[in-house]
Amino acid sequence: LLFNIGYNILIVVILKHGSANILWMASTVIVPLSNVAFSLKIMPGHQPLRSWDIIGLFVIMFGLLLYRFYSQIVNIYMKLIGKIDTIEDIQKQKE
């Protein structure tokens, strides 16, 4: 009961200080993390963590990080290959 109340309060706090996208990303991470939590020996009926569980967690986290930081990654890449020199060039490309 306490966990459920805490979870619902955290949803409201995330929506208040963040956005619906942040709430969606947090909800996406809950599934693999709960899989890890249920593999702990303190949980009744626990099962060992398989390698596919860990791979799934990394794939989900990589996708979320790519979603969040895609524009910054592209800008850094463009600057490295020499297509963009300054912040003004980045702003011109957005227009």
Helices and strands as residue ranges (DSSP letters): H 2-17, H 20-37, H 51-81, H 87-94
